[in-house]
Amino acid sequence: MLAGFPGVRRWEETDDIVQESMMRLHTRLRQFQPESPLHAQRMIALQIRRQLLDLSRRYSRKSHHAASYETRNGDPGGTAKYASLEEWHEFHQQVDRLPEAARETFELAWYVGMAQEEIATELGISLRQVQRRWRTARILLARSVCMHALLDDG
């Protein structure tokens, strides 16, 4: 996931992200116990995603030295090819708005990195159903993110 956040990757180590995410998870587990190992994986992925978004927000603040790094120093890491913080933030918000079945499949594939066959086994559904949910999630995300971008520009 860190690769998708070049503004964070420049300043943070993977171990630090994992440690902070696990502290978030520990706090979350005090309030809510996972129902299954699969649910626990989804909770972990969510905490990592939230940590990365929070760090992205921190590093993009105008008052933070990292916010204008590329302006002062060029773009040595090639970060210009990545989506902006706002685009990533909107993308992750739209993931949270997906219908439950599509969101569950998307989270396992995108954030946890499971293969479709693994997802089918874990969820107890057919591979074809996983493929349909994956396609539905991608279509809904494309429509919502693109529509949001179009409305913001006008």
DSSP file (Angstrom, degrees, kcal/mol; ACC not computed):
  #  RESIDUE AA STRUCTURE BP1 BP2  ACC     N-H-->O    O-->H-N    N-H-->O    O-->H-N    TCO  KAPPA ALPHA  PHI   PSI    X-CA   Y-CA   Z-CA
    1    1 A M    >         0   0    0      0, 0.0     3,-1.5     0, 0.0     4,-0.2   0.000 360.0 360.0 360.0 -32.7    0.0    0.0    0.0
    2    2 A L  G >   +     0   0    0      1,-0.3     3,-1.9     2,-0.2     7,-0.4   0.817 360.0  66.2 -60.6 -30.6    2.9    2.4    0.8
    3    3 A A  G 3  S+     0   0    0      1,-0.3    -1,-0.3     5,-0.1     6,-0.0   0.797  95.1  58.4 -61.5 -27.8    3.8    2.5   -2.9
    4    4 A G  G <  S+     0   0    0     -3,-1.5    -1,-0.3     1,-0.2    -2,-0.2   0.459 100.6  59.7 -80.6  -0.9    0.5    4.2   -3.7
    5    5 A F    X>  +     0   0    0     -3,-1.9     4,-2.8    -4,-0.2     3,-1.4  -0.625  59.0 165.6-125.7  71.0    1.4    7.0   -1.3
    6    6 A P  H 3> S+     0   0    0      0, 0.0     4,-1.7     0, 0.0    -1,-0.1   0.804  75.6  60.3 -61.7 -29.2    4.7    8.5   -2.7
    7    7 A G  H 34 S+     0   0    0      1,-0.2     4,-0.2     2,-0.2    -2,-0.0   0.754 114.4  36.3 -69.3 -22.8    4.3   11.6   -0.5
    8    8 A V  H X> S+     0   0    0     -3,-1.4     4,-2.4    -6,-0.2     3,-1.5   0.827 110.3  60.8 -91.4 -41.7    4.5    9.4    2.6
    9    9 A R  H 3< S+     0   0    0     -4,-2.8    -2,-0.2    -7,-0.4    -1,-0.1   0.830  98.5  59.5 -57.4 -34.0    7.0    6.9    1.2
   10   10 A R  T 3< S+     0   0    0     -4,-1.7    -1,-0.3    -5,-0.2    -2,-0.1   0.825 119.8  26.1 -62.8 -30.6    9.6    9.6    0.8
   11   11 A W  T <4 S+     0   0    0     -3,-1.5     2,-0.3    -4,-0.2    -2,-0.2   0.630 114.6  60.5-111.8 -17.8    9.4   10.4    4.6
   12   12 A E     <  -     0   0    0     -4,-2.4     2,-0.3     4,-0.0    -1,-0.0  -0.853  65.9-134.6-120.4 150.0    8.3    7.2    6.3
   13   13 A E     >  -     0   0    0     -2,-0.3     4,-1.8     1,-0.1     3,-0.3  -0.700  26.7-119.1 -94.9 151.8    9.6    3.7    6.7
   14   14 A T  H  > S+     0   0    0     -2,-0.3     4,-2.6     1,-0.2     5,-0.2   0.895 113.3  56.9 -57.0 -42.2    7.4    0.6    6.3
   15   15 A D  H  > S+     0   0    0      1,-0.2     4,-2.6     2,-0.2    -1,-0.2   0.876 105.3  50.9 -59.6 -38.4    8.1   -0.5    9.8
   16   16 A D  H  > S+     0   0    0     -3,-0.3     4,-2.5     2,-0.2     5,-0.2   0.908 109.8  49.6 -65.6 -41.6    6.9    2.8   11.2
   17   17 A I  H  X S+     0   0    0     -4,-1.8     4,-2.4     1,-0.2    -2,-0.2   0.933 112.5  47.7 -61.6 -46.0    3.7    2.5    9.2
   18   18 A V  H  X S+     0   0    0     -4,-2.6     4,-2.5     2,-0.2    -2,-0.2   0.923 111.6  50.1 -62.6 -44.9    3.1   -1.0   10.5
   19   19 A Q  H  X S+     0   0    0     -4,-2.6     4,-1.9     1,-0.2    -2,-0.2   0.942 113.3  44.6 -60.9 -48.5    3.8    0.0   14.1
   20   20 A E  H  X S+     0   0    0     -4,-2.5     4,-2.0     1,-0.2    -1,-0.2   0.891 113.5  51.4 -63.0 -38.8    1.4    2.9   14.1
   21   21 A S  H  X S+     0   0    0     -4,-2.4     4,-2.5    -5,-0.2    -1,-0.2   0.885 108.4  51.2 -65.7 -38.6   -1.2    0.8   12.3
   22   22 A M  H  X S+     0   0    0     -4,-2.5     4,-2.6     2,-0.2    -1,-0.2   0.847 107.5  53.0 -68.9 -33.0   -0.9   -1.9   14.9
   23   23 A M  H  X S+     0   0    0     -4,-1.9     4,-2.0     2,-0.2    -1,-0.2   0.909 110.4  48.0 -66.0 -40.3   -1.3    0.6   17.7
   24   24 A R  H  X S+     0   0    0     -4,-2.0     4,-2.4     2,-0.2    -2,-0.2   0.926 111.9  49.8 -61.8 -44.6   -4.5    1.8   16.0
   25   25 A L  H  X S+     0   0    0     -4,-2.5     4,-2.7     1,-0.2    -2,-0.2   0.907 107.4  54.1 -62.1 -42.3   -5.6   -1.9   15.6
   26   26 A H  H  X S+     0   0    0     -4,-2.6     4,-1.0     1,-0.2    -1,-0.2   0.918 110.1  47.1 -58.3 -44.4   -4.9   -2.5   19.3
   27   27 A T  H >X S+     0   0    0     -4,-2.0     4,-0.7     1,-0.2     3,-0.5   0.912 112.6  49.7 -62.2 -42.9   -7.2    0.4   20.2
   28   28 A R  H >X S+     0   0    0     -4,-2.4     4,-2.0     1,-0.2     3,-0.9   0.867 104.9  57.9 -65.1 -37.0   -9.9   -0.8   17.9
   29   29 A L  H 3< S+     0   0    0     -4,-2.7    -1,-0.2     1,-0.3    -2,-0.2   0.737  96.1  63.5 -69.1 -21.7   -9.7   -4.3   19.3
   30   30 A R  H << S+     0   0    0     -4,-1.0    -1,-0.3    -3,-0.5    -2,-0.2   0.828 114.7  32.9 -66.0 -30.5  -10.5   -3.0   22.8
   31   31 A Q  H << S+     0   0    0     -3,-0.9     2,-0.4    -4,-0.7    -2,-0.2   0.748 129.4  24.4 -95.3 -28.3  -13.9   -1.8   21.4
   32   32 A F     <  -     0   0    0     -4,-2.0    -1,-0.3     0, 0.0    -2,-0.0  -0.976  63.2-149.1-149.9 123.9  -14.6   -4.5   18.8
   33   33 A Q        -     0   0    0     -2,-0.4    -4,-0.0    -3,-0.1    -3,-0.0  -0.772  31.2-111.9 -94.3 136.7  -13.5   -8.1   18.4
   34   34 A P        -     0   0    0      0, 0.0    -1,-0.1     0, 0.0     6,-0.0  -0.359  14.4-142.3 -66.4 147.5  -13.2   -9.6   14.9
   35   35 A E  S    S-     0   0    0      1,-0.1     3,-0.0    -2,-0.0    -2,-0.0   0.716  77.8  -3.7 -82.0 -22.9  -15.7  -12.2   13.9
   36   36 A S  S  > S-     0   0    0      1,-0.1     4,-2.1     0, 0.0    -1,-0.1  -0.958  78.4 -94.3-159.1 168.0  -13.2  -14.3   11.9
   37   37 A P  H  > S+     0   0    0      0, 0.0     4,-2.1     0, 0.0     5,-0.1   0.875 125.5  54.1 -59.5 -35.5   -9.6  -14.4   10.7
   38   38 A L  H  > S+     0   0    0      2,-0.2     4,-2.0     1,-0.2     5,-0.1   0.912 107.3  49.2 -64.2 -42.9  -10.9  -12.9    7.5
   39   39 A H  H  > S+     0   0    0      1,-0.2     4,-2.1     2,-0.2    -1,-0.2   0.877 108.7  54.1 -63.5 -37.7  -12.6  -10.0    9.3
   40   40 A A  H  X S+     0   0    0     -4,-2.1     4,-2.3     2,-0.2    -2,-0.2   0.899 106.3  52.0 -63.7 -40.7   -9.3   -9.5   11.3
   41   41 A Q  H  X S+     0   0    0     -4,-2.1     4,-2.5     1,-0.2    -2,-0.2   0.909 109.5  49.4 -61.0 -41.8   -7.4   -9.1    8.0
   42   42 A R  H  X S+     0   0    0     -4,-2.0     4,-2.1     1,-0.2    -1,-0.2   0.885 109.8  51.4 -65.6 -37.8   -9.9   -6.6    6.8
   43   43 A M  H  X S+     0   0    0     -4,-2.1     4,-2.1     2,-0.2    -2,-0.2   0.901 110.2  49.3 -65.1 -40.7   -9.5   -4.6   10.0
   44   44 A I  H  X S+     0   0    0     -4,-2.3     4,-2.2     2,-0.2    -2,-0.2   0.940 110.8  49.2 -63.3 -47.5   -5.7   -4.6    9.7
   45   45 A A  H  X S+     0   0    0     -4,-2.5     4,-2.5     1,-0.2    -1,-0.2   0.889 110.1  52.3 -59.7 -39.5   -5.9   -3.4    6.1
   46   46 A L  H  X S+     0   0    0     -4,-2.1     4,-2.6     1,-0.2    -1,-0.2   0.909 108.7  49.3 -64.0 -42.3   -8.3   -0.6    7.2
   47   47 A Q  H  X S+     0   0    0     -4,-2.1     4,-2.2     2,-0.2    -2,-0.2   0.883 111.6  48.9 -67.3 -37.2   -6.0    0.6    9.9
   48   48 A I  H  X S+     0   0    0     -4,-2.2     4,-2.5     2,-0.2    -2,-0.2   0.930 111.6  50.0 -64.6 -44.5   -3.0    0.7    7.6
   49   49 A R  H  X S+     0   0    0     -4,-2.5     4,-2.3     1,-0.2    -2,-0.2   0.918 111.2  48.4 -60.0 -44.3   -5.1    2.6    5.0
   50   50 A R  H  X S+     0   0    0     -4,-2.6     4,-2.5     2,-0.2    -1,-0.2   0.892 110.5  51.4 -64.5 -39.5   -6.2    5.1    7.7
   51   51 A Q  H  X S+     0   0    0     -4,-2.2     4,-2.5     2,-0.2    -2,-0.2   0.927 110.7  48.2 -62.8 -44.7   -2.6    5.6    8.9
   52   52 A L  H  X S+     0   0    0     -4,-2.5     4,-2.4     1,-0.2    -2,-0.2   0.901 112.1  48.9 -63.8 -41.0   -1.4    6.2    5.3
   53   53 A L  H  X S+     0   0    0     -4,-2.3     4,-2.3     2,-0.2    -1,-0.2   0.908 111.0  50.3 -65.4 -40.8   -4.2    8.7    4.7
   54   54 A D  H  X S+     0   0    0     -4,-2.5     4,-2.3     2,-0.2    -2,-0.2   0.921 112.3  46.8 -63.2 -43.0   -3.5   10.5    8.0
   55   55 A L  H  X S+     0   0    0     -4,-2.5     4,-2.7     2,-0.2    -2,-0.2   0.891 109.8  54.2 -65.9 -38.1    0.2   10.8    7.1
   56   56 A S  H  X S+     0   0    0     -4,-2.4     4,-1.2     1,-0.2    -2,-0.2   0.917 109.0  48.6 -60.4 -42.8   -0.6   12.0    3.6
   57   57 A R  H  X S+     0   0    0     -4,-2.3     4,-0.7     2,-0.2     3,-0.3   0.923 111.6  50.1 -62.1 -43.9   -2.7   14.7    5.1
   58   58 A R  H >< S+     0   0    0     -4,-2.3     3,-0.9     1,-0.2    -2,-0.2   0.938 112.4  45.6 -60.9 -47.6    0.1   15.7    7.5
   59   59 A Y  H 3< S+     0   0    0     -4,-2.7    -1,-0.2     1,-0.2    -2,-0.2   0.654 110.1  55.0 -74.5 -14.5    2.7   15.9    4.8
   60   60 A S  H 3< S+     0   0    0     -4,-1.2    -1,-0.2    -3,-0.3    -2,-0.2   0.547  77.8 115.9 -95.6  -6.5    0.5   17.8    2.4
   61   61 A R  S X< S-     0   0    0     -3,-0.9     3,-1.7    -4,-0.7     6,-0.4  -0.368  72.9-127.6 -60.6 139.3   -0.3   20.7    4.9
   62   62 A K  T 3  S+     0   0    0      1,-0.3    -1,-0.1     5,-0.1     6,-0.1   0.807 108.7  56.3 -59.3 -29.8    1.2   23.9    3.6
   63   63 A S  T 3  S+     0   0    0      4,-0.1     2,-0.3     3,-0.0    -1,-0.3   0.616  89.6  91.4 -79.3 -11.5    2.9   24.5    6.9
   64   64 A H  S X  S-     0   0    0     -3,-1.7     3,-1.4    -6,-0.2     4,-0.5  -0.662  78.7-132.4 -88.1 139.8    4.8   21.1    6.7
   65   65 A H  T 3  S+     0   0    0     -2,-0.3     3,-0.5     1,-0.3    -1,-0.1   0.767 105.1  60.1 -60.2 -26.0    8.2   21.1    5.0
   66   66 A A  T >  S+     0   0    0      1,-0.2     3,-1.2     2,-0.2     4,-0.4   0.731  86.8  76.0 -74.8 -21.5    7.2   18.1    2.9
   67   67 A A  T <  S+     0   0    0     -3,-1.4    -1,-0.2    -6,-0.4     3,-0.2   0.850 107.1  28.5 -62.2 -35.9    4.3   19.9    1.3
   68   68 A S  T 3> S+     0   0    0     -4,-0.5     4,-2.2    -3,-0.5    -1,-0.3   0.149  86.0 113.5-111.3  19.7    6.6   21.9   -1.1
   69   69 A Y  H <> S+     0   0    0     -3,-1.2     4,-2.8     1,-0.2     5,-0.2   0.925  79.3  46.7 -57.6 -48.9    9.4   19.5   -1.4
   70   70 A E  H  > S+     0   0    0     -4,-0.4     4,-1.5     1,-0.2    -1,-0.2   0.859 110.9  53.5 -64.5 -34.8    8.9   18.7   -5.1
   71   71 A T  H  4 S+     0   0    0      2,-0.2    -1,-0.2     1,-0.2    -2,-0.2   0.916 117.3  36.6 -65.1 -43.1    8.5   22.4   -5.9
   72   72 A R  H  < S+     0   0    0     -4,-2.2    -2,-0.2     1,-0.2    -1,-0.2   0.851 132.2  26.5 -76.5 -35.8   11.9   23.3   -4.2
   73   73 A N  H  < S-     0   0    0     -4,-2.8    -2,-0.2     1,-0.4    -3,-0.2   0.238 102.3-119.0-117.7  12.3   13.8   20.1   -5.3
   74   74 A G     <  -     0   0    0     -4,-1.5    -1,-0.4    -5,-0.2     3,-0.1  -0.392  47.0 -66.3  77.1-163.3   12.1   18.9   -8.5
   75   75 A D    >   +     0   0    0      1,-0.1     3,-1.5    -2,-0.1     5,-0.2  -0.559  61.6 158.8-125.5  66.5   10.6   15.5   -8.6
   76   76 A P  T 3  S+     0   0    0      0, 0.0    -1,-0.1     0, 0.0    -2,-0.1   0.791  74.7  51.7 -65.1 -27.7   13.5   13.0   -8.2
   77   77 A G  T 3  S-     0   0    0     -3,-0.1    -2,-0.0   -71,-0.0    -3,-0.0   0.483 108.8-119.3 -87.8  -1.5   11.3   10.2   -7.1
   78   78 A G    X   +     0   0    0     -3,-1.5     3,-1.1     1,-0.1     4,-0.1   0.820  61.5 148.9  70.7  30.7    8.9   10.4  -10.0
   79   79 A T  G >   +     0   0    0      1,-0.2     3,-1.8     2,-0.1   -72,-0.1   0.658  51.2  82.0 -73.5 -14.2    5.9   11.1   -7.7
   80   80 A A  G 3  S+     0   0    0      1,-0.3    -1,-0.2    -5,-0.2     4,-0.0   0.762  82.1  63.5 -63.3 -24.0    4.2   13.3  -10.3
   81   81 A K  G <  S+     0   0    0     -3,-1.1    -1,-0.3     2,-0.0     2,-0.2   0.619  91.4  84.7 -76.5 -10.2    2.8   10.2  -12.0
   82   82 A Y  S <  S-     0   0    0     -3,-1.8   -78,-0.0    -4,-0.1   -77,-0.0  -0.498  90.2 -94.2 -90.8 160.5    0.8    9.3   -8.9
   83   83 A A        -     0   0    0     -2,-0.2    -1,-0.1   -79,-0.1    -2,-0.0  -0.302  46.5-103.8 -66.6 155.0   -2.7   10.6   -8.0
   84   84 A S     >  -     0   0    0      1,-0.1     4,-2.5   -79,-0.0     5,-0.2  -0.268  31.2-103.9 -74.3 167.3   -2.8   13.5   -5.6
   85   85 A L  H  > S+     0   0    0      1,-0.2     4,-3.1     2,-0.2     5,-0.2   0.906 123.2  53.0 -57.1 -43.4   -3.7   13.2   -2.0
   86   86 A E  H  > S+     0   0    0      1,-0.2     4,-2.5     2,-0.2    -1,-0.2   0.901 109.0  49.0 -61.6 -40.6   -7.2   14.5   -2.7
   87   87 A E  H  > S+     0   0    0      2,-0.2     4,-2.4     1,-0.2    -1,-0.2   0.915 113.4  46.2 -65.9 -42.4   -7.7   11.9   -5.4
   88   88 A W  H  X S+     0   0    0     -4,-2.5     4,-2.6     2,-0.2     5,-0.2   0.923 112.2  51.3 -64.8 -43.0   -6.5    9.1   -3.1
   89   89 A H  H  X S+     0   0    0     -4,-3.1     4,-2.1     1,-0.2    -2,-0.2   0.934 112.0  46.3 -59.5 -46.7   -8.6   10.4   -0.2
   90   90 A E  H  X S+     0   0    0     -4,-2.5     4,-2.4    -5,-0.2    -1,-0.2   0.907 110.4  54.1 -62.4 -42.4  -11.7   10.5   -2.5
   91   91 A F  H  X S+     0   0    0     -4,-2.4     4,-1.9     1,-0.2    -2,-0.2   0.943 110.5  45.3 -57.2 -49.7  -10.9    7.0   -3.8
   92   92 A H  H  X S+     0   0    0     -4,-2.6     4,-1.7     1,-0.2    -1,-0.2   0.843 110.9  53.5 -67.7 -33.3  -10.7    5.5   -0.3
   93   93 A Q  H  X S+     0   0    0     -4,-2.1     4,-0.8    -5,-0.2    -1,-0.2   0.908 108.5  50.1 -64.3 -40.7  -13.9    7.3    0.8
   94   94 A Q  H  < S+     0   0    0     -4,-2.4     3,-0.5     1,-0.2     4,-0.5   0.849 104.9  57.3 -68.0 -33.3  -15.7    5.8   -2.2
   95   95 A V  H >< S+     0   0    0     -4,-1.9     3,-1.4     1,-0.2    -1,-0.2   0.929 104.3  52.8 -59.8 -43.7  -14.4    2.3   -1.3
   96   96 A D  H 3< S+     0   0    0     -4,-1.7    -1,-0.2     1,-0.3    -2,-0.2   0.732 107.0  53.9 -63.9 -21.3  -16.1    2.8    2.1
   97   97 A R  T 3< S+     0   0    0     -4,-0.8    -1,-0.3    -3,-0.5    -2,-0.2   0.477  82.7 113.0 -93.0  -3.7  -19.4    3.6    0.3
   98   98 A L  S <  S-     0   0    0     -3,-1.4    39,-0.1    -4,-0.5    -3,-0.0  -0.286  83.7 -88.5 -64.0 153.5  -19.5    0.5   -1.9
   99   99 A P     >  -     0   0    0      0, 0.0     4,-3.1     0, 0.0     5,-0.3  -0.330  47.3-105.6 -57.7 149.4  -22.2   -2.1   -1.2
  100  100 A E  H  > S+     0   0    0      1,-0.2     4,-2.8     2,-0.2     5,-0.2   0.859 116.7  46.9 -50.4 -50.0  -21.1   -4.5    1.5
  101  101 A A  H  > S+     0   0    0      1,-0.2     4,-1.9     2,-0.2    -1,-0.2   0.919 116.8  43.6 -63.3 -44.0  -20.4   -7.5   -0.8
  102  102 A A  H  > S+     0   0    0     -3,-0.2     4,-2.7     2,-0.2    -1,-0.2   0.901 114.6  50.4 -67.8 -40.4  -18.5   -5.5   -3.4
  103  103 A R  H  X S+     0   0    0     -4,-3.1     4,-3.1     2,-0.2     5,-0.2   0.920 109.2  51.1 -64.3 -43.9  -16.6   -3.7   -0.6
  104  104 A E  H  X S+     0   0    0     -4,-2.8     4,-2.0    -5,-0.3    -1,-0.2   0.932 114.2  43.4 -59.4 -47.0  -15.6   -6.9    1.1
  105  105 A T  H  X S+     0   0    0     -4,-1.9     4,-2.1    -5,-0.2     5,-0.2   0.918 114.8  49.8 -65.0 -44.1  -14.3   -8.4   -2.1
  106  106 A F  H  X>S+     0   0    0     -4,-2.7     4,-3.5     1,-0.2     5,-0.5   0.929 109.9  50.4 -62.1 -46.1  -12.5   -5.2   -3.1
  107  107 A E  I  X>S+     0   0    0     -4,-3.1     5,-2.1     1,-0.2     4,-1.4   0.911 111.3  48.5 -59.6 -43.3  -10.8   -4.8    0.3
  108  108 A L  I  <>S+     0   0    0     -4,-2.0     6,-2.7    -5,-0.2     5,-0.5   0.888 120.0  37.2 -66.7 -37.7   -9.6   -8.4    0.2
  109  109 A A  I  <5S+     0   0    0     -4,-2.1    -2,-0.2     4,-0.2    -1,-0.2   0.944 127.6  32.0 -77.3 -49.2   -8.2   -8.0   -3.3
  110  110 A W  I  <5S+     0   0    0     -4,-3.5    -3,-0.2    -5,-0.2    -2,-0.2   0.940 131.9  24.1 -78.8 -50.4   -6.9   -4.4   -3.2
  111  111 A Y  I  <<S+     0   0    0     -4,-1.4    -3,-0.2    -5,-0.5    -4,-0.1   0.876 130.9  35.8 -89.6 -40.3   -5.8   -3.9    0.4
  112  112 A V  I   <S-     0   0    0     -5,-2.1    -3,-0.2     2,-0.1    -4,-0.2   0.781  97.6-133.4 -85.2 -27.8   -5.0   -7.4    1.6
  113  113 A G      < +     0   0    0     -5,-0.5    -4,-0.2    -6,-0.4     2,-0.2   0.724  44.2 160.7  84.7  22.7   -3.7   -8.6   -1.7
  114  114 A M        -     0   0    0     -6,-2.7    -1,-0.2     1,-0.1     2,-0.1  -0.490  40.7-116.9 -77.5 146.8   -5.6  -11.9   -1.9
  115  115 A A     >  -     0   0    0     -2,-0.2     4,-2.3     1,-0.1     3,-0.2  -0.438  28.5-110.6 -74.7 156.9   -6.0  -13.7   -5.2
  116  116 A Q  H  > S+     0   0    0      1,-0.2     4,-2.4     2,-0.2     5,-0.2   0.863 119.3  54.8 -59.5 -36.5   -9.6  -14.1   -6.4
  117  117 A E  H  > S+     0   0    0      2,-0.2     4,-2.0     1,-0.2    -1,-0.2   0.901 108.5  48.8 -63.4 -40.2   -9.4  -17.9   -5.8
  118  118 A E  H  > S+     0   0    0     -3,-0.2     4,-2.9     2,-0.2    -2,-0.2   0.902 110.0  51.6 -65.0 -41.4   -8.4  -17.2   -2.2
  119  119 A I  H  X S+     0   0    0     -4,-2.3     4,-2.8     2,-0.2     5,-0.3   0.929 108.3  51.4 -61.8 -45.0  -11.2  -14.8   -1.8
  120  120 A A  H  X>S+     0   0    0     -4,-2.4     5,-1.9     1,-0.2     4,-1.3   0.922 112.8  45.8 -58.2 -45.0  -13.8  -17.3   -3.1
  121  121 A T  H  <5S+     0   0    0     -4,-2.0     3,-0.3     2,-0.2    -2,-0.2   0.939 114.1  47.8 -63.8 -47.7  -12.5  -19.9   -0.7
  122  122 A E  H  <5S+     0   0    0     -4,-2.9    -2,-0.2     1,-0.2    -1,-0.2   0.888 118.8  39.3 -61.8 -40.5  -12.5  -17.5    2.3
  123  123 A L  H  <5S-     0   0    0     -4,-2.8    -1,-0.2    -5,-0.2    -2,-0.2   0.604 106.2-125.1 -87.3 -11.4  -16.0  -16.2    1.6
  124  124 A G  T  <5S+     0   0    0     -4,-1.3     2,-0.3     1,-0.3    -3,-0.2   0.862  70.2 117.8  70.3  35.5  -17.4  -19.6    0.6
  125  125 A I      < -     0   0    0     -5,-1.9    -1,-0.3    -6,-0.2    -2,-0.1  -0.799  69.6 -85.3-126.9 170.4  -18.6  -18.3   -2.8
  126  126 A S     >  -     0   0    0     -2,-0.3     4,-1.8     1,-0.1     5,-0.1  -0.340  31.5-119.4 -74.8 157.3  -17.8  -19.2   -6.4
  127  127 A L  H  > S+     0   0    0      1,-0.2     4,-2.5     2,-0.2     5,-0.2   0.883 116.2  57.2 -59.9 -39.3  -14.9  -17.7   -8.3
  128  128 A R  H  > S+     0   0    0      1,-0.2     4,-2.2     2,-0.2    -1,-0.2   0.887 104.7  50.8 -60.7 -39.8  -17.4  -16.3  -10.8
  129  129 A Q  H  > S+     0   0    0      2,-0.2     4,-2.5     1,-0.2    -1,-0.2   0.899 109.3  50.8 -66.0 -40.3  -19.2  -14.5   -8.0
  130  130 A V  H  X S+     0   0    0     -4,-1.8     4,-2.8     1,-0.2    -2,-0.2   0.928 109.8  50.7 -60.9 -44.7  -15.9  -13.0   -6.8
  131  131 A Q  H  X S+     0   0    0     -4,-2.5     4,-2.3     1,-0.2    -2,-0.2   0.891 110.5  49.0 -61.6 -40.1  -15.2  -11.8  -10.3
  132  132 A R  H  X S+     0   0    0     -4,-2.2     4,-2.7     2,-0.2    -1,-0.2   0.925 112.7  47.2 -65.3 -43.8  -18.7  -10.2  -10.6
  133  133 A R  H  X S+     0   0    0     -4,-2.5     4,-2.6     2,-0.2    -2,-0.2   0.907 112.2  50.3 -64.0 -41.2  -18.2   -8.4   -7.2
  134  134 A W  H  X S+     0   0    0     -4,-2.8     4,-2.3     2,-0.2    -2,-0.2   0.924 112.8  46.4 -61.5 -45.6  -14.7   -7.3   -8.2
  135  135 A R  H  X S+     0   0    0     -4,-2.3     4,-2.6    -5,-0.2    -2,-0.2   0.925 112.2  50.5 -64.1 -45.0  -16.0   -5.9  -11.6
  136  136 A T  H  X S+     0   0    0     -4,-2.7     4,-2.8     1,-0.2     5,-0.2   0.923 110.6  49.5 -58.7 -45.7  -19.0   -4.2   -9.9
  137  137 A A  H  X S+     0   0    0     -4,-2.6     4,-2.5     1,-0.2    -1,-0.2   0.924 111.9  48.0 -60.8 -45.3  -16.7   -2.6   -7.3
  138  138 A R  H  X S+     0   0    0     -4,-2.3     4,-2.5     2,-0.2    -1,-0.2   0.900 112.9  48.0 -64.1 -41.2  -14.3   -1.3  -10.0
  139  139 A I  H  X S+     0   0    0     -4,-2.6     4,-2.6     2,-0.2     5,-0.2   0.939 113.2  47.3 -65.6 -46.4  -17.2    0.1  -12.1
  140  140 A L  H  X S+     0   0    0     -4,-2.8     4,-2.6    -5,-0.2     5,-0.2   0.899 113.9  48.0 -62.9 -40.3  -18.8    1.8   -9.2
  141  141 A L  H  X S+     0   0    0     -4,-2.5     4,-2.9    -5,-0.2     5,-0.4   0.922 111.4  49.7 -66.0 -43.7  -15.5    3.3   -8.1
  142  142 A A  H  X S+     0   0    0     -4,-2.5     4,-2.2    -5,-0.2     5,-0.3   0.929 114.2  45.5 -61.0 -44.8  -14.7    4.5  -11.6
  143  143 A R  H  X S+     0   0    0     -4,-2.6     4,-2.5    -5,-0.2     5,-0.2   0.941 117.2  42.8 -64.2 -47.0  -18.1    6.1  -11.9
  144  144 A S  H  X S+     0   0    0     -4,-2.6     4,-2.4    -5,-0.2    -2,-0.2   0.921 117.9  43.5 -70.2 -43.3  -18.1    7.8   -8.5
  145  145 A V  H  X S+     0   0    0     -4,-2.9     4,-2.3    -5,-0.2    -1,-0.2   0.930 117.9  45.2 -68.8 -44.2  -14.5    9.0   -8.6
  146  146 A C  H  X S+     0   0    0     -4,-2.2     4,-2.5    -5,-0.4    -2,-0.2   0.917 114.2  48.9 -64.8 -42.5  -14.7   10.2  -12.2
  147  147 A M  H  X S+     0   0    0     -4,-2.5     4,-2.5    -5,-0.3     5,-0.2   0.914 110.9  50.8 -63.5 -41.9  -18.1   11.9  -11.5
  148  148 A H  H  X S+     0   0    0     -4,-2.4     4,-2.1    -5,-0.2    -1,-0.2   0.922 111.3  48.5 -60.3 -44.2  -16.7   13.5   -8.4
  149  149 A A  H  X S+     0   0    0     -4,-2.3     4,-1.6     1,-0.2    -2,-0.2   0.901 111.5  49.7 -63.8 -41.1  -13.7   14.8  -10.4
  150  150 A L  H  X S+     0   0    0     -4,-2.5     4,-1.1     1,-0.2    -2,-0.2   0.909 112.0  47.4 -65.1 -41.6  -15.9   16.1  -13.2
  151  151 A L  H  < S+     0   0    0     -4,-2.5    -1,-0.2     1,-0.2    -2,-0.2   0.849 109.8  53.3 -69.5 -33.8  -18.2   18.0  -10.7
  152  152 A D  H  < S+     0   0    0     -4,-2.1    -1,-0.2     1,-0.2    -2,-0.2   0.833 106.9  52.5 -69.8 -31.8  -15.3   19.5   -8.9
  153  153 A D  H  <        0   0    0     -4,-1.6    -1,-0.2     1,-0.2    -2,-0.2   0.784 360.0 360.0 -74.1 -26.8  -13.8   20.9  -12.0
  154  154 A G     <        0   0    0     -4,-1.1    -1,-0.2    -5,-0.1    -2,-0.2   0.473 360.0 360.0 -94.1 360.0  -16.9   22.7  -13.1
